[in-house]
């Protein structure tokens, strides 16, 4: 698998599936930016409060201790931090919690292998999660997030005379497409009803399609697919980009093993490997349970065969 820049990855997604939302554009850009670097401090691009003074993290720790004690110490204390950076805030907060006699079980929600490795050196014993879905759900959590929500990808909606539009990216410029998947009951004026949104999903891109059977089959099929398909397709697109990044960090060690050499996996390597295998399993399950049954119902055997051959060719590429 050849190295591929973020720009090249996004161009390929847009070429195959059409314009992508600002939300997806931001998400992929953020993931690539944080995946391979420590952006904090004098050698990085920005600094946050925990890196300036330990007082910030200590105050967060005191707040957590007070909240936990006023709640009656309801079971084991689980400290969860979203986007924990270098782990500096957590180290200061956990130190204060320990002084209050509170031993915390630490959980970090972190998408960056590079920062995860730094956090492991700073904190030591912790559990890492790629998202919120794997956090413990059998008791209360103390969740901390410093400068986290403001960095998340957003959807940009624009009110025009003809209704609400969502901003997308294509060919280096913004494009507006009709907003068609907003949940029913949301307070946006004139928001489409859920049933109408489901029927109209992916109907907005009416550009002429190329004659090539593989390139044309997928967008045309998705225009008439069940309502679950657009979300599933977006998830697969995001999976592809994330798995590519994870693979790039593993390929050296795996290539040595494939050639019969020994390869030592670091803690960071094992974390990335665990993320890759878990993501790949869920990706295949989504393909087999949603994408393939819908495609089989919508497309003919020659189109399915052509798509399969194209996918197999990509997997055989060096």
Secondary structure as UniProt FT lines:
FT   HELIX           6..17
FT   STRAND          20..21
FT   HELIX           22..35
FT   TURN            42..43
FT   HELIX           49..52
FT   HELIX           54..70
FT   TURN            71..72
FT   STRAND          77..82
FT   TURN            85..86
FT   HELIX           88..99
FT   TURN            100..101
FT   STRAND          104..109
FT   HELIX           113..123
FT   STRAND          127..129
FT   HELIX           132..134
FT   STRAND          142..144
FT   HELIX           149..151
FT   STRAND          157..160
FT   TURN            161..162
FT   STRAND          163..170
FT   TURN            171..172
FT   STRAND          173..178
FT   TURN            184..185
FT   TURN            189..190
FT   HELIX           194..200
FT   TURN            201..202
FT   HELIX           213..223
FT   HELIX           228..258
FT   TURN            259..260
FT   HELIX           267..286
FT   HELIX           287..291
FT   HELIX           292..298
FT   HELIX           301..316
//
